[in-house]
């Protein structure tokens, strides 16, 4: 039996969360086209014959650290590079940015004994597949990678090849989680993340970075989960946007979140949402700690 921790790292919006979901075969990490959607180290578990892989999806490593939240997200992502058995660096096919280069420099500072694999994501966008080989050769030369796997997380193509490469590099040892566990967090955390995803996808470009979600109460009654959650924003003007005219925006977010939660949990969900203001919470360490956004 082999088992171990695998960290997925890369710049924001390169497809790390989509890759984690494709590997696990279900939604584990929320996904948005907006950068820096992931704020936590999120664990997904994959059981293979003779191997258990525990994946850690991390916030995208980024250079701008204007607020405490940005700094803490970078700390969370950097911490996930250590104390794991394998690191997977995700790059986007046809695009190598300065942020990618910055992540690569962090990779070069790791313990040489930790295998680092390269995943070239979004190959479904490439029309000329013959152009892939020279790009793979160029990227493979950037570091002494243990393996290189081109794939499409969106299409879930070639993800099994990645699982095979990872499984044979895990240390021998017992399983870290039970066979039936696919995620390393509780249902309350899932609720907060799904609500935040729906907010991120529904609201305009800037606001998602100024809001977070906390679950105030979670009760299970037979086949029904009753959940009270609060959406926290930083200004009164943002609260008006979240609620919308006549409460329309909040109702829409709540409806979308409830439907997805019922699908994921396999239960009826009664979800009540409120929106409250806590000024500049994203730059206040006390608030960040209360919202569970500080590294453990």
C-alpha positions as CSV (number, residue, x, y, z in Angstrom):
1,X,0.0,0.0,0.0
2,X,1.2,3.5,-0.9
3,X,-0.3,6.7,0.5
4,X,0.7,10.3,0.7
5,X,0.0,14.0,0.3
6,X,0.2,15.7,-3.1
7,X,0.2,19.5,-3.4
8,X,-1.2,21.2,-6.5
9,X,0.5,24.7,-7.0
10,X,0.6,27.4,-9.6
11,X,-0.4,31.0,-10.3
12,X,-4.0,32.2,-9.9
13,X,-6.5,31.0,-12.5
14,X,-4.3,28.3,-14.1
15,X,-6.8,25.5,-13.4
16,X,-5.7,24.0,-10.1
17,X,-9.2,23.7,-8.7
18,X,-10.6,22.2,-11.9
19,X,-7.7,19.7,-11.9
20,X,-8.5,18.6,-8.3
21,X,-12.1,18.2,-9.2
22,X,-11.2,16.1,-12.3
23,X,-8.8,13.9,-10.3
24,X,-11.3,13.2,-7.5
25,X,-14.2,12.8,-9.8
26,X,-16.5,15.2,-8.0
27,X,-16.7,18.8,-6.9
28,X,-14.1,19.4,-4.1
29,X,-12.9,22.9,-4.8
30,X,-15.0,25.8,-6.0
31,X,-14.2,27.1,-9.5
32,X,-14.5,30.5,-11.0
33,X,-12.9,32.4,-13.9
34,X,-11.9,35.1,-11.4
35,X,-8.4,34.7,-10.0
36,X,-7.7,33.9,-6.3
37,X,-11.1,32.1,-5.8
38,X,-9.4,29.4,-3.7
39,X,-8.4,30.7,-0.2
40,X,-7.7,27.6,1.7
41,X,-5.7,24.4,1.5
42,X,-8.5,22.1,0.3
43,X,-8.1,18.3,0.5
44,X,-9.5,15.8,-1.9
45,X,-9.0,12.0,-1.6
46,X,-8.5,9.5,-4.4
47,X,-8.4,5.8,-3.7
48,X,-6.7,3.6,-6.3
49,X,-5.9,-0.2,-6.2
50,X,-2.9,-0.2,-3.7
51,X,-2.7,3.6,-3.3
52,X,-4.4,6.5,-1.7
53,X,-3.6,10.0,-2.8
54,X,-4.6,13.0,-0.7
55,X,-4.5,16.2,-2.8
56,X,-4.1,19.7,-1.5
57,X,-5.5,22.5,-3.7
58,X,-3.9,25.8,-2.8
59,X,-4.5,29.5,-3.4
60,X,-2.7,30.8,-6.4
61,X,0.7,32.2,-5.6
62,X,0.6,35.8,-6.6
63,X,3.0,38.8,-6.4
64,X,0.5,41.5,-5.4
65,X,0.1,41.5,-1.6
66,X,-1.8,44.6,-0.9
67,X,-3.9,43.3,2.0
68,X,-3.5,40.9,4.8
69,X,-5.8,38.4,3.0
70,X,-3.4,38.4,0.0
71,X,-0.4,37.8,2.3
72,X,-2.1,35.0,4.1
73,X,-3.2,33.3,0.9
74,X,0.4,33.4,-0.2
75,X,1.6,31.9,3.1
76,X,-1.0,29.2,2.8
77,X,0.1,28.3,-0.7
78,X,3.8,28.4,0.2
79,X,3.2,26.2,3.3
80,X,1.6,23.6,1.0
81,X,4.9,23.1,-0.8
82,X,6.4,21.6,2.3
83,X,5.6,18.4,4.3
84,X,4.1,16.8,1.2
85,X,5.3,13.7,-0.7
86,X,4.8,15.1,-4.2
87,X,4.4,18.6,-5.7
88,X,2.5,19.2,-8.9
89,X,3.2,22.4,-10.8
90,X,0.4,23.5,-13.1
91,X,1.1,25.6,-16.1
92,X,-1.2,26.8,-18.9
93,X,-0.6,25.5,-22.4
94,X,0.7,28.3,-24.6
95,X,1.1,30.8,-21.8
96,X,4.1,31.3,-19.5
97,X,3.8,34.4,-17.3
98,X,6.0,36.2,-14.9
99,X,3.8,34.8,-12.1
100,X,4.5,31.3,-13.4
101,X,8.2,32.1,-13.3
102,X,7.9,33.3,-9.7
103,X,6.2,30.0,-8.7
104,X,8.9,28.1,-10.4
105,X,11.5,29.9,-8.4
106,X,9.8,28.8,-5.2
107,X,9.8,25.2,-6.6
108,X,13.5,25.4,-7.1
109,X,14.0,26.1,-3.4
110,X,12.3,22.8,-2.3
111,X,14.0,19.8,-0.8
112,X,15.6,18.0,-3.7
113,X,14.2,14.8,-2.4
114,X,10.6,15.9,-3.0
115,X,9.5,14.9,-6.5
116,X,8.0,17.7,-8.6
117,X,5.8,16.9,-11.6
118,X,4.8,19.3,-14.3
119,X,1.2,19.4,-15.6
120,X,0.5,21.3,-18.8
121,X,-3.2,22.2,-18.5
122,X,-5.8,23.4,-21.1
123,X,-4.4,21.4,-24.0
124,X,-8.0,21.2,-25.3
125,X,-7.5,24.8,-26.6
126,X,-4.6,23.7,-28.9
127,X,-5.7,23.0,-32.5
128,X,-2.3,22.0,-33.7
129,X,-1.3,19.0,-31.5
130,X,2.1,18.8,-33.2
131,X,2.9,22.1,-31.6
132,X,2.6,20.5,-28.2
133,X,5.8,18.5,-28.3
134,X,8.2,21.5,-28.7
135,X,6.3,23.4,-25.9
136,X,6.6,20.4,-23.6
137,X,10.3,20.1,-24.3
138,X,10.8,23.8,-23.6
139,X,8.9,23.7,-20.3
140,X,10.5,20.4,-19.2
141,X,13.9,22.1,-19.5
142,X,12.9,24.7,-16.9
143,X,13.4,22.3,-14.0
144,X,14.4,18.7,-13.2
145,X,10.8,17.5,-13.2
146,X,10.1,14.0,-12.1
147,X,7.5,13.7,-14.9
148,X,5.5,15.8,-17.4
149,X,1.9,15.2,-18.2
150,X,-0.2,17.3,-20.7
151,X,-3.9,17.2,-20.0
152,X,-7.2,19.1,-19.9
153,X,-8.8,19.4,-16.5
154,X,-11.9,20.8,-18.0
155,X,-12.4,17.8,-20.4
156,X,-10.9,15.4,-17.8
157,X,-8.6,14.0,-20.5
158,X,-5.4,12.2,-19.5
159,X,-6.0,12.7,-15.8
160,X,-5.5,8.9,-15.3
161,X,-1.9,9.2,-16.6
162,X,-1.3,11.8,-13.9
163,X,-2.7,9.6,-11.2
164,X,-0.4,6.8,-12.3
165,X,2.6,9.0,-12.2
166,X,1.8,10.2,-8.8
167,X,0.8,6.8,-7.2
168,X,4.2,5.2,-8.0
169,X,6.0,8.1,-6.3
170,X,4.2,7.9,-3.0
171,X,5.9,6.3,0.0
172,X,4.7,3.0,1.3
173,X,2.3,3.3,4.3
174,X,-1.3,2.9,5.5
175,X,-4.2,4.9,4.2
176,X,-4.6,8.4,5.7
177,X,-8.4,8.5,5.3
178,X,-11.2,5.9,5.2
179,X,-12.1,4.3,1.8
180,X,-15.4,6.2,1.5
181,X,-14.0,9.7,2.2
182,X,-13.5,12.0,-0.8
183,X,-13.0,15.4,1.0
184,X,-11.0,16.4,4.0
185,X,-13.5,19.0,5.4
186,X,-17.0,19.1,6.9
187,X,-20.3,20.0,5.4
188,X,-20.4,23.5,7.0
189,X,-17.2,24.4,5.1
190,X,-18.8,23.0,1.9
191,X,-21.8,25.3,2.4
192,X,-19.6,28.4,2.9
193,X,-17.5,27.6,-0.2
194,X,-20.5,26.9,-2.5
195,X,-22.3,30.1,-1.4
196,X,-19.1,32.1,-2.1
197,X,-18.7,30.4,-5.5
198,X,-22.3,31.5,-6.4
199,X,-21.6,35.0,-5.2
200,X,-18.3,35.1,-7.2
201,X,-20.1,34.0,-10.4
202,X,-23.1,36.2,-9.9
203,X,-21.6,39.5,-8.9
204,X,-19.4,41.9,-10.8
205,X,-15.6,41.8,-11.1
206,X,-14.3,43.6,-7.9
207,X,-16.8,42.6,-5.2
208,X,-16.0,38.9,-4.8
209,X,-12.6,39.8,-3.3
210,X,-14.3,41.9,-0.6
211,X,-16.7,39.2,0.7
212,X,-16.5,36.0,2.6
213,X,-19.0,33.6,4.1
214,X,-19.4,32.1,7.5
215,X,-21.8,29.4,8.7
216,X,-23.5,30.4,11.9
217,X,-25.7,27.4,12.4
218,X,-25.9,23.9,10.9
219,X,-28.6,21.5,12.0
220,X,-29.5,18.1,10.6
221,X,-33.1,17.1,11.0
222,X,-33.9,13.7,9.4
223,X,-33.3,14.1,5.7
224,X,-33.2,17.9,5.9
225,X,-30.1,20.2,6.6
226,X,-31.0,23.6,8.0
227,X,-28.2,26.1,7.6
228,X,-27.9,29.8,8.5
229,X,-25.0,31.6,6.8
230,X,-23.7,35.1,6.8
231,X,-22.1,36.9,3.8
232,X,-19.6,39.5,5.1
233,X,-18.7,42.5,3.1
234,X,-16.5,45.6,3.8
235,X,-18.9,48.5,3.0
236,X,-22.6,49.4,3.1
237,X,-22.5,49.9,-0.7
238,X,-21.3,46.3,-1.2
239,X,-24.1,45.1,1.0
240,X,-26.7,46.7,-1.3
241,X,-25.1,44.9,-4.3
242,X,-25.2,41.5,-2.6
243,X,-28.8,41.9,-1.6
244,X,-29.9,43.5,-4.9
245,X,-33.2,45.3,-5.6
246,X,-35.9,43.8,-3.5
247,X,-33.5,41.1,-2.3
248,X,-33.3,39.6,-5.9
249,X,-29.6,39.0,-6.0
250,X,-29.5,37.4,-2.6
251,X,-32.4,35.1,-3.4
252,X,-30.8,34.1,-6.7
253,X,-27.5,33.2,-5.0
254,X,-29.3,31.3,-2.3
255,X,-31.4,29.3,-4.8
256,X,-28.3,28.4,-6.9
257,X,-26.3,27.4,-3.8
258,X,-29.2,25.3,-2.3
259,X,-29.7,23.4,-5.5
260,X,-26.0,22.5,-5.8
261,X,-25.7,21.6,-2.1
262,X,-28.7,19.2,-2.4
263,X,-26.9,17.6,-5.4
264,X,-23.6,17.3,-3.6
265,X,-25.0,16.2,-0.2
266,X,-27.9,14.1,-1.5
267,X,-30.2,15.7,1.1
268,X,-32.8,18.5,1.2
269,X,-31.2,21.8,2.3
270,X,-33.0,24.8,3.9
271,X,-30.5,27.7,3.5
272,X,-31.0,31.1,5.0
273,X,-28.6,33.9,4.0
274,X,-27.9,37.3,5.6
275,X,-25.5,40.0,4.5
276,X,-23.6,42.0,7.1
277,X,-20.8,44.6,7.1
278,X,-17.4,44.4,8.8
279,X,-15.3,47.2,7.6
280,X,-11.9,46.2,6.1
281,X,-12.2,42.6,7.3
282,X,-9.7,41.5,4.5
283,X,-7.0,43.6,6.1
284,X,-7.7,42.8,9.7
285,X,-5.9,39.8,11.3
286,X,-8.6,39.3,14.0
287,X,-11.4,39.1,11.4
288,X,-9.3,36.8,9.2
289,X,-8.7,34.4,12.1
290,X,-12.4,34.4,13.0
291,X,-13.3,33.5,9.4
292,X,-10.8,30.7,9.3
293,X,-8.6,32.4,6.7
294,X,-5.3,32.3,8.7
295,X,-2.9,29.3,8.2
296,X,-3.2,26.6,10.8
